[in-house]
Amino acid sequence: AKSKERAKDYQMFGTKFDPINAYSKVGIGTAVSTASPHQLIVLLFEGARQALIVARAGIEAGDVPKKGAAITKAIDIILNGLRASLNLEEGGNLAQNLYALYDYMARRLLHANLNNDSAALDEVLNLLSEIHGAWVSIGDEVAAESRASSTPAA
């Protein structure tokens, strides 16, 4: 009963206001506004992962709109966030391979949406997790380089 009370909508200026949702949006907005380029990519991976978890729940519950919206969000993050952030001119083979992999993930997610295929969702989740893990592991290196470049020479 308490969780229902906490999550209930409040009327504010004639519109519904959900304080928990507002808090989470502020938290995300703050994280984005203070994030480095490296951290922004990490946030994209985390957003795609969350969307796929919601999509899986939609498939399991038979909630087609929930599944469809979540898969659409994941595809948008993958193509218009992760893939769009690649520098194909300077990134060499790695950038080319990631570009192709992100395209493959989007196709698998379209398949998952059309066929309620949880296995395809899991495949994309696993691929994203591997790349995300590698990206997080280089985070300390990126932060150290950033600190070194911003430290004035003695």
Secondary structure, DSSP 8 states (H G I E B T S, - for coil): -HHHHHH--EEETTEEE-HHHHHHHHHHHHHHHH--HHHHHHHHHHHHHHHHHHHHHHHHHT-HHHHHHHHHHHHHHIIIIIITT--TTTSHHHHHHHHHHHHHHHHHHHHHHHHT-HHHHHHHHHHHHHHHHHHHHTHHHHHHHHHHHHS---
